[in-house]
């Protein structure tokens, strides 16, 4: 499943309360108010779009999709 979005999000209380139980799937750190996050594709099993810290993501301009950095390398697109 592809998720096409160029959007970046600033963590607000809604994102914090909704997604902070798991935290960032890429770096396993909790989100903080004001962090910049993106919805990115990665190696996770149940779909493509997960909120991760922007610094852990790469934007592919060809597909207009954010990818988790290590996952992007495995795609051969880096």
DRENBARO-620938 format. One line per 10 residues: number of its first residue (from 1); their letters; for each residue z, y, x of C-alpha. Coordinates in steps of 0.1 Angstrom, whole numbers. Last residue first. Layout:
REM DRENBARO-620938
NUM) A) Z/Y/X; ... $
This chain:
REM DRENBARO-620938
78) XXXXXXXXXX) -22/58/187; -43/41/160; -38/6/172; -18/-3/141; 11/-14/163; 15/22/176; 18/34/140; 47/10/134; 66/24/164; 62/60/150 $
68) XXXXXXXXXX) 69/54/113; 37/65/96; 28/97/77; -5/96/58; -36/119/57; -57/88/65; -77/104/93; -50/130/99; -25/104/109; 10/120/109 $
58) XXXXXXXXXX) 35/104/132; 71/98/122; 105/95/139; 108/133/145; 101/138/108; 133/118/99; 125/90/75; 121/88/37; 103/56/27; 68/51/13 $
48) XXXXXXXXXX) 51/18/20; 63/-9/-2; 88/-37/-3; 86/-52/31; 94/-25/56; 71/-22/87; 63/14/81; 47/40/58; 62/74/57; 78/98/32 $
38) XXXXXXXXXX) 88/127/54; 121/142/64; 133/176/79; 171/177/82; 187/207/64; 216/187/49; 221/156/71; 205/122/69; 223/92/82; 210/75/113 $
28) XXXXXXXXXX) 193/41/113; 165/54/135; 134/43/115; 150/34/81; 167/67/80; 199/65/58; 208/35/37; 234/52/16; 218/85/24; 189/82/1 $
18) XXXXXXXXXX) 200/95/-34; 229/117/-25; 212/133/5; 179/137/-13; 196/155/-42; 219/175/-20; 190/189/0; 172/173/29; 142/195/37; 110/178/28 $
8) XXXXXXXX) 76/175/46; 45/168/26; 12/157/41; 10/129/16; -11/97/12; 9/66/6; -9/34/13; 0/0/0 $
